Structures are given as C-alpha cells and as structure tokens.
Amino acid sequence: MMKKAYLILPVLALAACQSEPKLPAVNQPAESAIVGLATPVQLRGTGVTEVHLGDYINPEKIDSFYLPAEVSASNIDPDQRIIGIEPEPTLGMETFMRVFADGQPYDIIIHRSRKVPVEVRIPADLFDGTVTIFGSFNAWNRTSDTMVLEGDDLVYRSEFQPGVQEYKFFVNDVEYTDPNAEQVSNGMGGFNSVLEVKPRGEKPEPIRAIGYEEGTVYLNALPESQDLKVLWDNQLLPEEYIHHGADSIAVRIPSNAAQINRSTLRFFSSNEAEWARELRIPLAAGKPIMNAQNVKRQDWSSARMYFIMIDRFANGDTANDEPLNDPEVLPQCDYRGGDIAGVLEKLREGYFDKLGVNTIWLSPITQNPTDAWGLWDKGGVRTKFSGYHGYWPISNTQIDYRFGDPEVLKTLIDEAHAKGYNVLLDYVANHVHQSHPIYQEHPEWATDLYLPDGSLNTERWDDHRLTTWFDNHLPTLDLRKPEVVEPMTDSALVWLTDFEFDGFRHDATKHIDLIFWRTLTHKVHERVNRPIYQIGETYGSAELIASYLSTGMLNAQFDFNAYDAILNVIADESIPMERVVDVMNASWDWYGQHNTMGYISGNQDRSRFISIASGDVLLSEDQKLAGYTRDIGKPQSTAYQQLLLLHVFNHSIPGIPVIYYGDEYGSPGANDPDNRRMMKFGELDSDEKSLRDEVSVLEDVRASEMALIYGSAEIEAISESLLHIRREYLGTTIDIYINRSKDAVEIPAEAGAEVLFGQELENNMLPALSAIMLKKS
C-alpha cells in the first residue's frame, strides 16, 4: 500500500505527506497522458536514482505523484520534474509510483536494483604497473576502473548484475586474463576471464499465460512468496481482479476494455530476491489477440526489418548517377548508382512481399559531400572515400540528389504503407561533415578535436564517448548543450513532419548525451500525431544500452552482444553453447522479454557472417584489409546452413529480426567496404536461392504465430550442440531446436507437435546444422 504522497505545487516543491486517495475505478482516459506503455523505473543501486517524470508525462500536465513509504525522494530539478529516488532497506524488489495528470492516475512500476556486491582480488605483484579492470559490466572500457592497493593485494569492488560476467586486466597498454579465474574464448582468437555472480536469493518463477476464457486470463500458479501486480496499460488493477487458485491464477479483464480498440495487460511479479520478467497480453476490444493477422504494422513487436544501403541496392534512375571517378578512390569506395527509385522499383516488383518482411530501414539519405575524404593507407592499400554510405551529412534536411528527391521519397513511403510496410530512416545526429553549414557558422558547437593532454580525440569510443570524433573531417556536435540540441532535434523532426516516416534508426547513439534523446522524443510526442519508433546503435554493456531505453527516450537498440554470442557459437564449436544462453538471459533481464530490440543477421560495420562461418574471413585478422587484398568468394555450402541457423535464432527470440541486405541469400564479404557489395536479385545460384526461400518461410512463420510475437521466452543449452528456445502464449507452445553440430543430434520427443519450420524427423534425430520449430496447442 502506498503511504507517501507528494504534491507538485506551482514552485514544484515536495508537499508534506498525506494519505493516498481511494483507488479510483479502472478507466482508460480518452487521451492518455503517457504515450504508449510506461517503462519501469530501474533503480541503479542503493544510492539515489535520478527519475525524469517528463520521460512519461509532459511536465506541464503533472498534478501530483505518490511514492511508497519505503522510498525517499528529493527534488533535483523541479522545473524539469526530475526527482531523486532512494530505496529504504525495507523496500521490496518491485513496487510502483502513481502520477496524476489532468486528474487521471497513471501507475509506473519501480524495479529495485538486482545487483549484488562483487570483489575481484589479485596479488599486487602480479603485474608491473597500474592495473585497470574492464569487461561486460563496464562496456569494456579499459580505463574507467582502476584496482586499488590493499595490503598485498589489488582489489576491485563494485555491484554487478547476477549472471556471468567476462573481464580482463589492462596494464601498460596490454590486456591480460586473470590466472585464478576460468577462461572462455572471446571469439576473436583470445580469451576472457569469467566471473559467475550469484543472485541474492532464489529466482522467482517466470510468469506464463496458460489460457483464456471469456473475460479472464489464466496464469501459471506462483509461490506464496511471490507477489503479483497487474496493470491494464498504465493503470494498476485492484486486488479484486486477481484470484489465486491451487493450479493457476485467474485475472479478470476490466469490462470497459471492450470499449477500447487496443490495450494491454501487463503482469509483474517478484520475491524477496529478484523480480521476474514482465509478461504482456495485447487486447483488442477487451479480448486477447489470438490471431497474428490482427496485429497491425504499427505494433513493433510484430516487425520484421530489412536494412537497405541505398547506393548498393538497386539503380532505378541512371540519370542521377554521379560516381567521383577519382583516381584516389578505389571502385568499392565510390558511388555505385543505387537510389530511392531503385528501392521503389523492387517494392513494386514484390521483392519484399516474397521475402516476407514488413519494415524497410533506409540508410541515410541526407546530402553528402561531392568529393573524396578520409584515408586508408595500410598493408599496401591506399584509398580515399566517397560519401556513398550517407553518414557524412552536409545537410540534415535535404535529400542527396544522387539518391532522389522529395517526390520519389514520398511515393516510396506512400506505396510502402499501402502494402502494409513501415519505413524507417537512418538519421545521423552525432556528427556532421566539416563542410556542413552548421560547423562552418558555429564551430563552437563541436567538441574539441584535441584533448587537454594534446592527444587526438578521434575514435576514443569509451573513455571520451560523448566527445570523440569519428575522423578528422567529421566534427562531433556537442549535444550536451541546449543551444545545439534544439536546432538539431528540430532538423530531425522535419523527416517526420514533411514525410510519413514511421521512425528512426539513430546512428552512434552512445556518443550522444541523453538530453538530445529526451528533447527529440518530447518533440515527437508533442508534434507528431502517429506512433513513432526509434531504435539506436550502441556497442557496449547491456546496462549502458538499457540506459537509453525509456518511454521518454528510445524504444529500443540493436543487441550487438546477442549477435556476437550467436555468431561465435554457430561459427566455432569450441565456444560453449552456454555463452549465448548467458548473454540472452542478461539481455532479457535488462530489456525485458517483450522488447523491440533489433537482432541482426549482420550490418555495415561487420564482415559478413557467412564468410566468417566459411572460414574465408578470420575474426583474428584485420578484416578490412582482407577485403581489399583478396577475393572473398563463394562460401562453403555448410556456411549457408550456418547462416540459416542465425536467421532461425533471430526469428525465434523476442525482439525484431533484422536482415542486412543480401543476408537472405548469403552475400559474402570481409569488413567495410567489402560487406557492401551490390545487391543480387535474379542471378542466384542454387545455394543462394535455397537460403532465400528458407528465410522467406521463416518470415511467414514469425508473422503468423502469436507465440513468436508476444510469447514468454526461455532458453537453454541442452548440450554443447543443441540450443533450445521455448515461446509460450495462452496455451500455445513453440519449441525451437538449433543444432550447430556437423552431426545429427537427438531432441526431446514432442508428440503431436506441428512442424512450423524444418523437416519431419526420424527417431527425433535433428540433422547436422539444422533447426526445427514445433508447435503444440
């Protein structure tokens, strides 16, 4: 029961405590003050966590808010509705706060930190020099955490999430493993040390939706020690709606949900040690959606994304072709003629219909320079580059004439929407090209190219991540300054107001201050009258990635940690299968099992998966140089099967499966620019055509099964060869088995199951390098 009340007065001082008003009837407002579903507040530890109420509700609309008695609160910035929350020792693992806006209550879950104290200790004389520790817990930042001398030991103390953490030491510019810890391959020819962090107590039982009868949803029974809270969208249901039986829990759906076209039941549970992952059930007119055909494209849980590098996809208008033809620029680094008209042509031909995706992500289309910049000079290869990729903007609001014009872009978006597709735009906010008028007129808006110690501030991805430049000709904008944030967010908004884009893929997210994301998303909520999805790009720890996810910031990010894990276990049988299980559990702990994170088959910054699996490109080599100096040709036939396993994995887990153009048929290549070859359409060989056909089947299965769109998720390594993923939704279970081995393996018997993907098995033997999806209702 909440006991502490805070009223926000005109000066926004916290008022004296008063008793909580009687719980109001459960009614949805005609227009919710919260856009979408309120993400839980994640307390970061035992100290004060900064909470931006404006992430959820326009601060001008907030009347008051209420907190449980076991939470202390303070005003950090009353004008911006920023408060500090600090848990008392008696606070449970899961509680909630209530915010009133325009007289309407909204309930927001508060998650207490799951972190537990951790100590790493080594002999002081083990290394000669200052020792820092880095790993999966600090985004692999080599310089952020220095070990402290205590007697004869060097010690590092912190708080980590439960689970497996990998780490190394950094001494005198050299990386070392811990000789006293278990070692695991890092997938790049080296090893990391492993630390298994135990939770503070027994994990809670997962919440599963096991059935539905008119007006009532049934969950699995939970232990008495485990609390359950149910929200209808952003409103807590009274306890009278929940009945605990011996074998199940019955949850009544509010009767007035029948009057609302679309709403969501949300289930939260916790015990004294931890909180369980949230479960969601989407409702249409008060009934759970049972048929995936009733899930609309604007529901991003059902998205199936396809990334297009425009210059390398299809040339629909040769009149706008303009390669630099500069002798200093190698052909693979120059424009190749792809354009928006080419994407439109393939849309009209039905390419995306046949493949089965429903979301098209376009690479940046803003104007880039018309001359050569940058320099690669290594291994006997020397080249400059054109801006064919689109990531060097000299304008943030004009379309590059080599890609098209507003008319063809609007036609593409309109026709895509008519076919039921979302269209995302890749947007670059972090930096501009030095020829950009913004930099020419306001050089003070950029961060410093040189650091105080005189060193160059380029590619300092971790130790100076908010200020580093990507290259000498690409000034990073100082998006910590409001005077820079305001015009840059207005520029981004142009693409949503002048065009009907459905959202953004944001480049270099972790290098941009949170003030930019809060400002942009606030403007989107205030000025754009349609659902907008925003997904970011961040390489780093799950905690760092999650710090950008909020109702008031980004909807999602790409889960590169998951990609690295599944790549390694499929391509290299020596890497334990448990690696991907550990990473996925960490991801779900941070992002939830109803996330809309992006799960990629590859991207423009990585060598093609199929060439790594084939052994044509080594993770331990300079992969960019490999693409310049040798022909990375057709992969081995087994690599096509391994790439299919990656696609199966991405289409089996929660989140959004993302196909990097060409990965549907197995385009080979080393790293940039070799991984950006021209797209192939009609000239596929038998291996390529077979893979593309299988991916199309996967897309159809993903689109048609609610258990794959909204089901709860569990993952386990049955053996070193066999990965098992289970999705469950209202009485339907889908079991996915992935065999990475070059030998057949036995899977558990699934009597009466329907094969959704894969071949019928003999004696439950799953063939080498294959997968199967089995459905039971």
LINHU-V585828 format. One record per helix or strand of 3 or more residues. SS is the DSSP state (A for helix, B for strand). FROM is the first residue (numbers start at 1). TO is the last residue. If there is no record, write none. Layout:
# LINHU-V585828
SS&FROM&TO / SS&FROM&TO
This chain:
# LINHU-V585828
B&4&8 / B&49&52 / A&53&55 / A&59&61 / B&62&67 / B&71&77 / A&78&80 / B&82&87 / B&94&101 / B&104&111 / B&116&123 / B&132&135 / B&148&150 / B&153&160 / B&163&171 / B&174&176 / B&182&185 / B&191&197 / B&209&213 / B&216&220 / B&227&232 / A&239&241 / B&242&244 / B&248&252 / A&255&259 / B&262&270 / B&279&284 / A&292&294 / A&300&302 / B&304&308 / A&310&312 / A&318&320 / A&331&333 / A&340&349 / A&351&355 / B&359&362 / B&373&378 / B&381&385 / A&406&418 / B&422&427 / A&437&441 / A&443&445 / A&482&497 / B&503&506 / A&509&511 / A&514&527 / B&533&536 / A&542&546 / B&556&558 / A&560&571 / A&578&591 / B&598&600 / A&609&613 / A&623&629 / A&637&652 / B&656&660 / A&686&704 / A&706&710 / B&712&717 / B&722&729 / B&732&739 / B&754&757 / B&770&776
